Amino acid sequence: PRGMEFLSTTAGCDSIISVDLRFSPRPNGSLSGDTTICGGGAGNLRFQLSGGNLFNLIITNCRDTFPFNNVSNGTVLPVILSRTSTFTLLSVKTTTGSCEANPNSSATITISEPVATARATTNFGRYNISCFGAADGAATAEVQGGSAPYRYAWNNNSNTQSINSLGPGTYQVVATDSAGCQA
């Protein structure tokens, strides 16, 4: 607001004061991020900020606290994680003002690490096929960890969890979880 104000006192002193006040909007922010990344990969944290142009932020991952200065709205911060982590935006402050907001906005990035094993599922005595040259073996892929559902790619071009009618040979499988992580 802007304007003139006339002040008078009982002592007969009068003053005119010119007022020019400027108000900045209160800063605010939120944090989002990739929900799942593959082990050894990088995830992204995204900042949605309002109430200014540049901001000083404080975030935590529940173990450490990190300040980030001169961050603008829409900034993407890559993070490399070795385990599932939750990040919380603790403080948003404009670089030009003294107003501060404490949004407590959180984002969790989950590490997906599937482990696949293939095992023969037929047992003809101690052997995986009934006799030399036969094609009656079977194998199944077993996946632990990661995020279901899983997709399978065998080196014989099959794409199911179990494969049958197998002859002698080496069979390999790649399992891909719903996050696109492979084992």
Phi, psi and chi 1 to 4 in degrees:
 res  aa     phi    psi   chi1   chi2   chi3   chi4
   1 PRO       -  157.6   -1.2    3.5      -      -
   2 ARG  -141.9  151.3  172.5  176.9  -93.7 -163.3
   3 GLY   165.6 -177.3      -      -      -      -
   4 MET  -117.6  144.9  -60.0  -83.7 -112.3      -
   5 GLU  -131.5  131.2 -172.6   67.5   36.2      -
   6 PHE  -100.5  121.7 -179.5   74.2      -      -
   7 LEU  -113.5  136.6  -59.2  174.0      -      -
   8 SER  -133.2  152.9   78.5      -      -      -
   9 THR  -121.5  169.6   64.9      -      -      -
  10 THR   -74.7  -13.2   56.2      -      -      -
  11 ALA   -87.6    2.1      -      -      -      -
  12 GLY    87.8    6.8      -      -      -      -
  13 CYS   -92.9  124.9  -61.3      -      -      -
  14 ASP  -113.2  148.7  -62.9  -28.5      -      -
  15 SER  -141.9  148.6  -60.7      -      -      -
  16 ILE  -115.6  127.3  -62.6  177.0      -      -
  17 ILE  -117.7  130.6  -61.2  173.7      -      -
  18 SER   -96.4  129.1  176.3      -      -      -
  19 VAL  -117.3  130.9  177.1      -      -      -
  20 ASP  -138.1   96.0 -173.5    7.0      -      -
  21 LEU  -104.6  139.7  -59.0  174.5      -      -
  22 ARG  -123.2  133.4  -64.0  175.4 -164.7 -103.5
  23 PHE  -114.2  134.2  -65.1   96.9      -      -
  24 SER   -96.6  143.1  -63.0      -      -      -
  25 PRO   -66.1  150.5   17.5  -23.2      -      -
  26 ARG   -66.8  131.9 -178.5  176.9  177.8   87.2
  27 PRO   -68.6  150.5   25.0  -31.3      -      -
  28 ASN  -148.5  161.3 -159.1    0.0      -      -
  29 GLY  -163.9  160.6      -      -      -      -
  30 SER  -143.0  161.7   64.7      -      -      -
  31 LEU  -126.2  134.5  176.7   65.2      -      -
  32 SER  -136.4  167.9   63.0      -      -      -
  33 GLY  -162.4  171.3      -      -      -      -
  34 ASP   -58.5  137.3  -63.7  -28.4      -      -
  35 THR   -80.9  -35.9   55.5      -      -      -
  36 THR  -142.1  134.8  -56.0      -      -      -
  37 ILE  -130.4  160.8   62.6  170.4      -      -
  38 CYS   -79.8  147.7  -60.0      -      -      -
  39 GLY   -53.6  134.9      -      -      -      -
  40 GLY    83.3   -1.6      -      -      -      -
  41 GLY   -96.7  178.9      -      -      -      -
  42 ALA  -109.8  141.7      -      -      -      -
  43 GLY  -111.7  172.5      -      -      -      -
  44 ASN  -127.4  136.1  -68.8  -54.0      -      -
  45 LEU  -103.9  136.4  -64.6  175.5      -      -
  46 ARG  -119.2  135.2  -68.6  171.0 -168.2   79.5
  47 PHE  -108.2  126.0  -61.8   97.7      -      -
  48 GLN  -108.3  111.8  -67.7   80.1   38.3      -
  49 LEU  -125.2  144.8  -54.5  167.1      -      -
  50 SER  -143.5  161.9   62.4      -      -      -
  51 GLY    96.9   14.0      -      -      -      -
  52 GLY   173.6 -171.6      -      -      -      -
  53 ASN  -105.0  -46.9  -67.5  -38.5      -      -
  54 LEU  -123.1  145.2  -68.4  174.6      -      -
  55 PHE  -133.8  152.5  -57.0   86.6      -      -
  56 ASN  -106.6  127.9  -64.9  -29.5      -      -
  57 LEU  -119.1  155.1  -49.5  175.1      -      -
  58 ILE  -129.3  123.9  -62.2  175.6      -      -
  59 ILE  -124.5  160.2   66.2  170.1      -      -
  60 THR  -136.3  154.6 -177.2      -      -      -
  61 ASN  -115.0   26.1   65.2   -2.9      -      -
  62 CYS    75.4   -8.0  -60.9      -      -      -
  63 ARG  -117.2  -43.9  -71.0 -178.3  -54.4  153.3
  64 ASP  -126.7  156.9  -60.9  -53.7      -      -
  65 THR  -116.2  134.2  -59.8      -      -      -
  66 PHE  -125.8  126.5  -51.7   97.5      -      -
  67 PRO   -89.6  141.6   29.3  -31.1      -      -
  68 PHE  -129.7  123.8  -68.1   96.7      -      -
  69 ASN  -108.2  151.9  -65.5  -36.0      -      -
  70 ASN    58.9   47.7  -61.2  -47.1      -      -
  71 VAL   -97.2  134.7  177.8      -      -      -
  72 SER  -104.3  164.0   60.7      -      -      -
  73 ASN   -57.8  136.5 -179.4   40.4      -      -
  74 GLY    87.5   -0.8      -      -      -      -
  75 THR   -59.8  137.8  -66.0      -      -      -
  76 VAL  -112.4  125.9  175.9      -      -      -
  77 LEU  -111.6  113.6  175.0   68.6      -      -
  78 PRO   -75.1  140.1   21.0  -23.6      -      -
  79 VAL  -131.7  138.2  -68.7      -      -      -
  80 ILE  -106.7  124.1  -63.4  174.1      -      -
  81 LEU  -120.8  148.6  -55.3  171.2      -      -
  82 SER  -107.0   -6.4   59.2      -      -      -
  83 ARG  -154.9  163.2   64.8 -176.5 -177.4  146.5
  84 THR   -57.9  133.3  -63.7      -      -      -
  85 SER  -138.6  146.0  -62.2      -      -      -
  86 THR  -111.6  128.7  -61.8      -      -      -
  87 PHE  -109.4  138.8  -66.1   87.7      -      -
  88 THR  -126.0  129.6  -57.1      -      -      -
  89 LEU   -82.5  109.3  178.7   59.0      -      -
  90 LEU   -88.6  -36.7  -62.6  175.9      -      -
  91 SER  -146.6  138.2  170.5      -      -      -
  92 VAL  -128.1  124.7  176.5      -      -      -
  93 LYS  -139.6  134.4 -174.9  175.9 -179.5 -179.1
  94 THR   -70.1  152.1   60.6      -      -      -
  95 THR   -73.9  -17.4   57.4      -      -      -
  96 THR  -106.2   -5.4   58.7      -      -      -
  97 GLY  -128.8  179.7      -      -      -      -
  98 SER  -109.3   -2.1   59.6      -      -      -
  99 CYS   -73.1  141.8  -69.5      -      -      -
 100 GLU  -134.6  142.2 -178.0  175.5    1.6      -
 101 ALA  -119.2  149.8      -      -      -      -
 102 ASN  -122.2   81.4  -54.2  101.0      -      -
 103 PRO   -74.4  -22.9   23.7  -29.8      -      -
 104 ASN    49.6   41.1  -88.2  -22.0      -      -
 105 SER   -85.3  133.8  175.6      -      -      -
 106 SER  -123.3  153.7  -64.8      -      -      -
 107 ALA  -140.4  131.8      -      -      -      -
 108 THR  -108.5  130.0  -62.1      -      -      -
 109 ILE  -111.1  118.9  -60.9  177.0      -      -
 110 THR   -95.8  134.8  -58.7      -      -      -
 111 ILE   -88.8  125.4  -56.9  -67.1      -      -
 112 SER  -105.6  119.5 -177.7      -      -      -
 113 GLU  -133.1   81.0  -63.7 -176.1  -72.2      -
 114 PRO   -72.5  148.4   26.8  -32.4      -      -
 115 VAL  -126.3  123.1  175.7      -      -      -
 116 ALA  -113.2  140.2      -      -      -      -
 117 THR  -132.2  148.3   55.6      -      -      -
 118 ALA  -115.7  136.6      -      -      -      -
 119 ARG  -136.4  147.3   65.3  176.6  177.6   82.9
 120 ALA   -71.3  138.3      -      -      -      -
 121 THR  -113.4    3.5   54.8      -      -      -
 122 THR  -105.5  151.5   51.9      -      -      -
 123 ASN  -144.1  101.4 -174.6    0.3      -      -
 124 PHE  -104.7   84.3  -63.0  100.0      -      -
 125 GLY    70.9 -122.2      -      -      -      -
 126 ARG   -97.7    7.9  -63.4 -176.3  -26.4 -127.3
 127 TYR  -114.9  159.0  -57.1  100.3      -      -
 128 ASN   -94.3   -5.3  -64.3  -36.6      -      -
 129 ILE  -133.0  158.6   56.2  175.2      -      -
 130 SER   -70.7  -38.2   60.4      -      -      -
 131 CYS  -157.7  167.3   60.1      -      -      -
 132 PHE   -52.2  127.4 -177.1   79.2      -      -
 133 GLY    83.6   -7.2      -      -      -      -
 134 ALA   -69.4  158.0      -      -      -      -
 135 ALA  -122.9   58.2      -      -      -      -
 136 ASP  -126.0   24.4   55.0    3.2      -      -
 137 GLY   -85.2  166.7      -      -      -      -
 138 ALA  -147.3  153.9      -      -      -      -
 139 ALA  -143.8  151.9      -      -      -      -
 140 THR  -131.8  138.8  -62.6      -      -      -
 141 ALA   -91.1  134.2      -      -      -      -
 142 GLU  -120.7  129.8  -63.8  174.0  -12.7      -
 143 VAL  -118.8  134.5 -178.9      -      -      -
 144 GLN  -122.3  144.2  -64.7  177.3  -15.5      -
 145 GLY    79.0 -171.0      -      -      -      -
 146 GLY    70.3 -164.4      -      -      -      -
 147 SER  -126.8  116.7  -57.6      -      -      -
 148 ALA   -67.9  156.9      -      -      -      -
 149 PRO   -79.2  162.6   29.7  -33.7      -      -
 150 TYR  -111.0  149.6  -54.1  102.0      -      -
 151 ARG  -113.0  148.2  -66.6 -174.2  -39.0  -90.2
 152 TYR  -122.4  141.9  -56.1   92.7      -      -
 153 ALA  -137.1  107.6      -      -      -      -
 154 TRP   -90.3  157.6  -67.6   86.2      -      -
 155 ASN   -74.3   -0.6   64.2  -25.7      -      -
 156 ASN  -104.2   17.9   68.4  -11.9      -      -
 157 ASN    72.6   11.0  -64.8  -38.5      -      -
 158 SER   -79.6  154.8  -66.0      -      -      -
 159 ASN  -134.2   30.2   60.2    3.5      -      -
 160 THR  -111.9  165.7   57.0      -      -      -
 161 GLN   -66.0  -37.0 -176.3  175.7    3.4      -
 162 SER  -117.3  142.9  -64.1      -      -      -
 163 ILE  -123.4  146.2   53.8  176.3      -      -
 164 ASN  -128.6  176.1  -61.1  -55.5      -      -
 165 SER    57.6   44.7  -57.2      -      -      -
 166 LEU   -93.0  135.6  -58.1  176.6      -      -
 167 GLY   -95.8 -177.7      -      -      -      -
 168 PRO   -57.1  141.7  -18.6   28.5      -      -
 169 GLY   154.9 -178.9      -      -      -      -
 170 THR  -107.0  129.7  -59.3      -      -      -
 171 TYR  -121.7  130.7  -63.1   90.4      -      -
 172 GLN  -125.2  150.6  -63.0  172.9  -25.7      -
 173 VAL  -134.5  144.6   63.9      -      -      -
 174 VAL  -116.4  123.8  173.3      -      -      -
 175 ALA  -103.8  134.5      -      -      -      -
 176 THR  -120.1  126.7  -55.2      -      -      -
 177 ASP   -86.8  179.1   73.4   -2.2      -      -
 178 SER   -65.3  -17.3   63.4      -      -      -
 179 ALA   -89.2   -2.4      -      -      -      -
 180 GLY    87.3    8.4      -      -      -      -
 181 CYS   -84.7  139.6  -57.3      -      -      -
 182 GLN  -114.1  149.6  -65.2 -176.2  -25.3      -
 183 ALA  -135.7      -      -      -      -      -
